Amino acid sequence: MSMPKPDSQQVMLSARALEMRFGDKLIHQHLDLDVQRGEILAIVGGSGSGKTTLLREMALLQQPTAGSLEILGQQVDALNAAQLMRVRRHIGVLFQNGALFGGQNVLANVGVPLREHTGLSDALIDEIASLKLALVGLSARDGQLFPNQLSGGMRKRAALARAIALDPEILFLDEPTSGLDPLSAGAFDELVLHLQRALDSTIVLVTHDIDTLWRVADRVVLLGEGRLIAQGSMAELARSNEPAVVRFFQGPRGRAAQVSA
């Protein structure tokens, strides 16, 4: 199964009537959302609003309770396991904690998706992994280190290098700047923008960082009360009079980020 070649106006991901429950607990329902090719879409919401859960559903890491999901032109619920694996080859994921394998050095970590999804030689995999490390600002020497020898910012960059190992068409980032100091977070935001341009990727990210929203997001969706409350650019949401939007975006942190944007 080959992926359809996207055009500039293509919807890369489409969710319709998406619902997720854990037992009796409703996370969200009746959720409709499209992701356009080439955009950076941010998902935000208060604690427990289901941001990461939605990201995991969209990244094919968690199956929704109900609803439909189409990604890269493929209707997910119509695919068998082998077809799903082929679709996943076109998806990259940066997990919140990096999820690097502690028993492998950074170079080997970045090569994991290449070993899983390709038949390339070890030498070629290491060469590609080195190129990905360079793209995220890490050196060949950094590639020989183990995750516990890295700073928080370096771990994020190493995990991002692994997420782009296969040149994904859609890149999912879960809280990419969490745990970073403001300077490191700002540098990581700039890196995300650079990679989006360099790789022509579509990016979906979850974040609580208002600064990140102003810096990198083309469009923002706000989750709450088990539904999608609002969506739009940060400038549009900052002007909204809807109470839930005002509470989230126009508090002290939101106003400070808007001034510095």
C-alpha positions in Angstrom: 0.0 0.0 0.0 1.5 3.3 -1.1 0.6 6.6 0.4 -1.2 9.0 -1.9 1.0 12.0 -2.9 -0.3 15.0 -1.0 -1.1 18.3 -2.8 -0.8 21.7 -1.1 -4.5 21.8 -0.1 -4.7 18.2 1.2 -6.3 17.3 4.5 -3.6 15.1 6.1 -5.8 13.9 9.0 -9.5 14.0 9.6 -11.4 13.0 12.7 -15.1 12.7 12.8 -17.4 12.1 15.8 -14.3 10.9 17.7 -15.1 9.6 21.2 -12.9 8.3 23.9 -13.9 6.7 27.2 -12.0 4.9 29.9 -14.6 2.8 31.6 -17.3 5.2 32.7 -15.1 8.3 32.3 -15.8 10.3 29.2 -12.6 12.0 27.8 -14.2 13.6 24.7 -17.1 13.0 22.3 -18.5 14.3 19.0 -15.1 15.7 18.2 -14.5 16.8 14.6 -11.1 18.0 13.5 -9.1 18.4 10.3 -5.3 18.9 10.0 -4.2 20.6 6.8 -0.9 19.7 5.0 2.0 21.9 6.1 0.4 23.5 9.2 1.5 23.5 12.8 -1.6 22.7 14.8 -1.5 23.0 18.6 -3.9 21.2 21.0 -4.4 22.9 24.4 -6.7 22.6 27.4 -6.7 22.4 31.1 -5.5 19.4 33.2 -7.6 16.3 32.4 -9.0 17.7 29.2 -7.6 14.8 27.2 -4.9 16.6 25.1 -2.4 13.8 25.1 -5.1 11.2 24.7 -6.3 12.9 21.5 -2.7 13.1 20.3 -2.3 9.4 20.9 -5.5 8.6 19.0 -4.3 10.8 16.1 -0.9 9.2 16.1 -2.4 5.7 16.0 -1.1 4.8 19.4 -4.5 4.5 21.0 -7.8 3.4 19.5 -10.8 5.7 20.1 -14.0 4.2 21.6 -16.1 5.5 18.6 -15.9 7.7 15.6 -13.7 7.6 12.5 -10.1 8.7 11.7 -8.6 9.1 8.3 -4.9 9.8 8.0 -2.8 10.3 4.9 -5.8 9.3 2.8 -6.3 6.0 4.6 -9.5 5.2 6.6 -7.9 3.8 9.8 -10.7 1.4 10.8 -10.5 -0.3 7.4 -6.8 -1.2 7.7 -5.3 -4.5 8.9 -2.3 -4.7 11.2 0.2 -4.8 8.3 -1.4 -1.8 6.6 -1.5 0.2 9.8 2.2 -0.5 10.3 2.9 0.9 6.8 0.9 4.1 7.7 2.8 4.4 10.9 6.0 4.6 8.9 4.9 8.0 7.8 4.3 9.3 11.3 6.8 10.6 13.8 6.2 11.0 17.6 8.1 12.9 20.2 6.9 11.7 23.6 6.7 14.1 26.6 9.6 12.4 28.5 11.5 11.6 25.4 11.1 7.8 25.9 14.7 7.1 24.9 16.1 3.6 25.6 18.5 3.9 28.5 20.6 0.9 27.4 21.4 2.3 24.0 23.5 5.4 23.1 21.9 8.3 21.3 22.9 7.2 17.8 21.4 3.8 18.3 18.2 5.4 19.7 17.8 7.5 16.6 18.3 4.5 14.4 15.5 2.4 16.1 12.7 3.4 13.6 15.1 2.8 10.6 15.8 -0.7 11.9 12.1 -1.4 12.5 10.8 -0.1 9.2 13.6 -0.6 6.7 16.1 -3.2 5.5 19.0 -0.8 5.5 22.5 -1.9 6.6 23.7 -0.9 10.1 26.3 1.3 8.5 23.7 3.2 6.5 21.4 3.5 9.4 24.1 5.0 11.5 24.9 7.5 8.7 21.3 8.6 8.5 21.0 8.8 12.2 24.0 11.0 12.3 22.4 13.3 9.8 19.3 13.5 11.9 21.3 14.4 15.0 23.0 17.2 13.0 19.6 18.5 11.9 18.5 18.9 15.6 21.8 20.5 16.6 23.6 17.5 18.2 27.1 16.4 17.3 28.6 13.0 16.4 30.2 13.0 19.9 26.7 13.6 21.4 25.6 10.5 19.5 27.9 8.3 21.5 26.5 9.4 24.8 23.7 7.6 26.7 20.4 9.3 27.7 21.4 9.6 31.3 24.4 11.7 30.2 22.3 14.3 28.4 20.8 17.5 29.7 17.0 17.9 29.5 17.3 20.0 26.3 19.7 17.5 24.7 17.3 14.6 25.5 14.5 16.5 23.8 16.6 17.0 20.7 17.7 13.4 20.6 14.1 12.2 20.9 13.2 14.7 18.1 16.0 13.3 15.9 14.5 9.8 16.4 11.0 11.1 15.6 12.2 12.5 12.2 14.4 9.5 11.4 12.0 8.3 8.6 11.2 11.8 7.3 7.6 11.6 8.5 4.8 13.4 6.7 3.1 14.1 10.1 5.0 14.8 13.2 3.3 14.6 16.7 5.0 16.4 19.6 3.7 15.9 23.2 4.7 18.8 25.4 7.9 19.5 23.5 9.1 22.2 25.9 8.0 20.8 29.2 10.8 20.8 31.8 13.0 23.2 29.8 14.1 26.6 31.0 12.8 29.6 29.0 16.0 30.0 26.9 16.1 26.3 26.0 12.3 26.3 25.4 12.7 29.2 23.0 15.5 27.5 21.2 13.4 24.3 20.8 10.5 26.3 19.4 12.9 27.7 16.8 14.1 24.2 16.0 10.6 23.0 15.4 10.0 25.9 13.0 13.3 25.1 11.2 12.4 21.4 10.9 8.9 22.1 9.6 10.3 24.3 6.8 13.3 21.9 6.1 11.2 18.7 6.0 7.9 20.2 4.7 6.2 18.3 7.6 2.8 18.7 9.1 3.1 19.1 12.9 0.5 18.5 15.6 1.6 19.4 19.1 0.2 19.4 22.6 1.5 22.1 24.9 0.7 24.1 28.0 3.4 26.7 27.0 1.6 29.9 25.9 4.9 31.3 24.5 5.2 28.2 22.2 1.6 28.8 21.0 2.5 32.4 19.9 5.8 31.4 18.4 5.0 28.4 16.3 1.3 27.5 16.0 -0.6 28.3 12.8 -3.9 27.2 14.5 -4.8 26.2 18.0 -7.7 24.0 19.2 -8.9 24.3 22.8 -10.3 21.2 24.5 -12.6 21.2 27.6 -15.8 19.8 28.9 -15.3 16.7 26.8 -15.4 18.6 23.5 -13.6 21.0 21.2 -14.5 24.4 22.6 -12.8 26.7 20.1 -10.2 26.9 17.4 -8.3 29.5 15.4 -5.1 31.4 15.3 -3.7 32.8 18.6 -4.5 36.3 17.4 -8.2 35.2 16.8 -8.4 33.4 20.1 -6.9 36.3 22.0 -9.8 38.5 20.7 -12.5 36.0 21.6 -15.2 36.9 24.1 -16.2 33.3 24.8 -15.7 32.8 28.6 -13.8 29.5 28.4 -11.4 31.0 25.8 -11.0 34.2 27.8 -10.1 32.2 31.0 -7.5 30.1 29.2 -5.8 32.6 26.9 -6.3 36.0 28.6 -5.1 35.3 32.1 -1.8 36.8 33.3 0.4 34.2 31.6 -1.5 34.6 28.4 -1.3 38.4 28.4 2.5 38.3 29.2 3.1 35.8 26.3 1.1 38.0 23.9 3.2 41.0 24.8 6.5 39.2 24.2 5.3 37.5 21.0 
